[in-house]
Amino acid sequence: MVVLPMHLRQVFLDHVAQTSPSPMGLEMVKAKGVQCWDKSGKAYLDAISGFSVCNIGHSHPAVVKAVQDQAADYMHLIVYGEFIEQPQVAYAQLLTQHLPPSLNCVYFTNSGAEATEGAMKLAKRVTGKTQFVAAQNAYHGSTQGALSLMGDEYWRQAFRPLLPGIAHLPYGSSAFIEAIGPHTAAVLLETVQAESGVVKPPPGWLAQVAHRCRAMGALLILDEIQAGFGRTGTLWAFEQMDMVPDILLLGKALGGGMPLGAFVAPRELMQTLTHGPVLGHITTFGGHPVSCAAGKAALEVLLASDWVAKAEAKGRWMANALQHPAFVSVHQHGLWLSVQFASAALAQKVIHRCVQEGLITDWFLFAPDRLRLAPPLSSTAEELKQMVKIVLRCVATET
């Protein structure tokens, strides 16, 4: 029997693979609603929803019950796609009932990055082409294919060679549209760029991209891994943009706090993965029954609430309340904001001060000069006011 020491920090640093030289290192013991608690009992407001995973807050009773009930019935049984498992079927049906008719077939994965990988394979299989067009400052995951699409050389350069045939063009530009040609298998875009600091496309631009894709016989893959599940004020961000993707990528909030991703496409496209070769895409744990049960319960909670309808108003209130001479800009779309400072150094000081003051926030991969705010959609007006108050107090302290 392994006995862990009273203080886990050194064990964490010694035996858990680290992703940065300076992790937050908070030893959390409980989370509920919009709050998390560390081992000393200190409470923190979660202003980033576990990076947009906990859109309905932490440990919602309906999700906890769904996990417990499903775990008691069965967990993993067999490789994905062989048995008919009720949690997968029920969740796929619920999702497709709230998507456009063409997006009627769900392939569940373990994560958003795996959804990206599956969608890339599907696009190659359907079109017989191999080239992709992606955006600068795009983030679609860290696996080899997803990393090849990532729109920043700083993150790619240490892992080359990566997949060939990928062009990166500015998001929202005419040059991006012109790059879509007869050899393009697919265009892969975030509906709203997340790691650039909540960047929306110009009005009508995504519809133009979709039109160009159709003209060139390319598929349009939209990544709503962060933008989905009400974050932008509608269930899916593309609903606001007068277009429908050929393939939709989901993750983060999809699992209600459990690991889950998906790519969603018309059934006739998805069927191409079943032959030539058989098992054209396969996963052992994708669509885990406990994750699907949790995700379905979370989506049902979201659909039964008014949180999505109120997301834009809540976000606008926060944007209007976040006023300080140190802010260069505030970007907002739904309940999703980035607060820009004059430098990354100042942003990091404020972020660290916020954590010390009981507010969990962070920066953006391609915008380290911006502070991230994406609180649970369930956050009350009082909780949002408290978040803004802490941010402003920390800015005043650090400037």
N, C-alpha and C positions, 0 to 999 in steps of 0.2 A: 504494500500500500504506500503510495506517494503522499507524504505530508508536506503541504506547501507552507512556507514561512508566513508569519503575520503580515509582512510587507511584500507585496508581489512585484514591485517595480523592477528589482534586479533580475528576478526570474523572467519577467516579461522581456527585459532587454537582452538577456542571455539566450533565451530559448524560443522566443516568438520572432519570426523573420520581420525585420524592420523595413519600413517603406520610406523613411526619411531620417535624417540625423537628429530631429527634434520633434518627436511625437508629443501630442498634448499630455499624455501620460496620466490622465485622470482615472482613478480606480473607482468605477461606478458600480453600485450595488442594486439600484432599482430605477425604473423609469415608468411614469404613468402620465397620460395626457401630454401636457407641454413641458413637463418637468422631469429632470433626472437628479439622482442623489448619489453623492460619493460616499466612501466608507466612513467619513467623519460625520455624515448626516447633512452636509451642506447641499442646498438645493440649487439647481441651475435651470434656467429657462433655455429650452432647445430652440434656437432661432434658425436652425437649418434642417430640422426634421430628419436628422441622420442622413444628410445629403439627399433630401427629397424622397426618402423611403417612407417615412411615417407621416403621410399626408393627413391621416385621421388621428394623429397623436400616437403615443406609446401605449402598449398593453391595453387596447380597447377590450372590454369584457367579451364582446361578440367574437373577436378574433382569438382571444385566449381560449374560449370555450370550443371554437372550431378546431383549434390545434389539439386540445386535450381529447376531444371526441374522436378525431381522426386517428390520432396516435394510439388510442385504445382499440380501434378497429383493425388497422394495419398501417404499416409504414412502407418501406420499399419492398416490392414483390419480385419484379423482373425488369429487365431492360425496357426503357421507354418505348411504347407503341405496340407491345405484344398483348397485354391484358387490357380489358375494358375496365378502367378504374373510375368510379363515379366522381371523385373530386375533380379530375381532369376534364371529364366530359361536361360536368355541370358548369365549371368555370369557363370553359371554351364557349359554351352556349350563351352564358350571361354576357361575356365580352362581345361576341358577335351580334347580340341583340342591341348593343349600344354602339355599333360601328356601321358605316355605310354597307349596303348589301354586298358589294364586291369583296369586302374584307371579311370573308366568311369561314376561313380555315386557320386554326391556330397551331403553331408548333412551339411547345413549351421548352424552354432551356433552363439552365441554372442561373444565368446572369444576363445582363444587357450586352456585355461584350460577346457572349456566345450567340446571342440573337443576331448581332452584327455579322459574325462569321457565317451563320446559317443563311442569312439573307444574301450575302455575297455569293455563296455557292449556288443558291437558288437562281440568282440573276444570271450567272454563267450558264447554268443548265438550261434555263428557259430560252435565252437569246443566242446561245452558241458563241457569244463574244466574251472578251476578257478584260476590256479596259473600263476604268471607273473615273468619274469626275467627283471630286470632293472639295470641301471648302477650306480655305485657310482659317486657322484658329478653331478647327472642328475637333470635337472629342467624341469618340464612339467606343472607347474601351482600350485595354492595354495588351490584348493578345496580338499575335503576329499580324493577322489580317486587319484587325481594327487599328492597330498601331500604324500600319501602312497608310490608312486613311487619315490618321491624325494630322491636323493642319499646322504643325509647328515642328521645325527641324530640331529644336533643342531636345524634344522628347524622343525623336526618332533616331538621331544620329548615332547613338551608342549601340544600336541593335541592327544595323544594316549588315547584309543586304535584306531588304524587305520585298514585298510583292511589287513586281514591275507593272507598268501600264496604268498608273494612277496620277492624274493631274490635279493639282491643288490651285484653285482660283479664289479671288476675293468673294466672300459671301455678299450677296446682294448686288453684284456687278453685272454689267452686260457681257463682260469678257467670260464670266462663268457660263452664261447661256450659250455663247458662241463656241465654247469648248466642247459642248455636247455634239458628237458627230456620229457618223454611220457605224463606227467601230465601238461605240460606247455600250457596254452591257448594262450599266446602271449609273445613276446619279445618287449619291448618298448625302443627305443633308439633315441637320437638326432643324426642326420647325422654328424653334427659337434657339439661338446659340447660347449654350449654358456657360461653358468655361471661359467665354470671352467677356462675361459679365452681364448676362441677360440682354442679348442683342437681337432685336426683332428684324425681320427682312423688310425692305421697302414695300409699300403697298402694291399689290398686284404682282410682285416679283416671283413668288412661288408658283402662281398660276401660269406665268410665262415659262418657268422652268418645266412645269408639267406638260405644257403645249409642245415645247421643243423636244422633250423626251418622246412623246407620241409620234412626232414627225420623224424622229431618227430611229425609232424602234428600240429605244432604251427604256428600262424600267426606272421608276422614281421610288427610292427607298427613303422614307422619312423616319428619323430618330426622335421619338417622343419619350425616351427613357427618363429624362428629367421633366420635360414639359407636360407629360400626360397626367391623367387622373386629377384634373381640375386645377392644376397649378396656375394656369394662365387665365382662369375665369370661365372656361368651357371644359367639358370632360376631355376633349382632345384639342390641342392648339390649332390643328389644321382646319377645324370647323370655322375658324375666323378668317380663312384665307381663300375661300372659293376654289378649292381643289381637293382631290382625294388621291393619296399615294397608291402605288401598285403594291408596295410592301410597307408595313408599319412595324417599327421596332419598339418594344416595351420592356420595362424593367423597373428598378427602384421600387416605387409604390405598388407595383403589380402584385407583390407577394405579401402585402400587409405587414411587413417586418420580417418575413421569411425570405430565403433566397429563391428568386424566380425571375426569369426573363421570357420573352416570346418574340417571334416574328409572325406576323399575320398577313395573309395573302389570299387571293382567290383560290378556291379549291383546285381548279384546273391547272394553275401554276404549281401549287404545292405537290400535286400528284406526280410531277416529273421527278421528284426525289425517290419515288418508289420503284423505279425500274431503270435499267441501263446506266449505272448498276443498281441492283436492289440495295436497300439500306444506304441510299445516297447521302443521308445525313442521319446520324445516330448518336444517342446519348444514354448513359446509364441512369443518372439521377435527374435528368431534366423532367420538369413537370412532377416533381415529388408530390405524392398525395397530400402530405401535411402542408406543404407550401401552397398547393392549389386550394385546399380548404381554407387556409388563412387568407389568401388573396381574395377569394370569392366573398368571404365574410366581410373583409375590409371594403370591397367595392359596394356591397349591399348597404353597409353603413353610410358610405359616401353618397350613394344614390338616394337614400332615404332622408338625407339632411339638406339644408340650404347652404352648405359651406361653399360649394362650387359657385353658386349664384352670387355669393357675397365676396368672393376672393378678390375681384377687381376693385371693389369699393374699399375693402380692407387695405389692399396694397396701395391704392391712391392716398388713403389717409396716412399711411406710414411715410410715403414719399413726400407728402406735403409737410409732415411733422419733422422730417429729418432736414432741418435747416441749421447750417453752421458755416462760418467763413472758411473752415478747413475743407469743406466738401467741394470738389471740382465739378461733380455731376452726380445725379442719382438716376439710375435706370430702373424702370419698373414695368412689369407685365404681369397682371394678376397679383397674387400674393408671392411675389418673387422679385427681389430687388438687389441691386449692386450699388454700393456707395463708394465713389471714387475719391481718392486723396491725391495730393500733389506728388507723392512718391510711394513706392512699395514699402520703404522703411517705416514711414509714418503709419501706413495701413497696418503693418505687422504689429507695431507698438499698440495701436488701438485694439486690434483683435486680441492680443495677449491680455491687455488690461480688461477687456470685456469678459474674458474667461475668468480672470481673477475676481471680477465683480459679479459672477454668477450668470453670465450670458454666453452660451455656446454659439460661436460664429466662426467664420473662416474666410479664406481668400479664394481666388479663382486661378486655375492653372495658367491661363493665358492673360490674366489681368491681376497680377499680384498687388497692384495698387488699389484694389477694390475689396471692400468688405461685403460678405455674402449674407443675405437675409432671405430665408425661405421657411418661415415658421409653419407648423401644422395648420392646415386649412381650418381646423377646429378651434384655433386660438380665439379667445374672447377679446373684446375691445380692451378690457383692462389688462390682459396679458400683453397685447400689442403695445399699449401705452407704456407698460413697464419695460419692454424691450427697447423702445425708442428712448426712454429716459436713461437707461443704462448706457446705450451707445453715446448719447449726447454728453453724459457725465464723463465717460471715458475719453471722449475727444477733448473735452475741456481740460482734463488732467494731463493729457499728452501733448497739448499744443500751447 
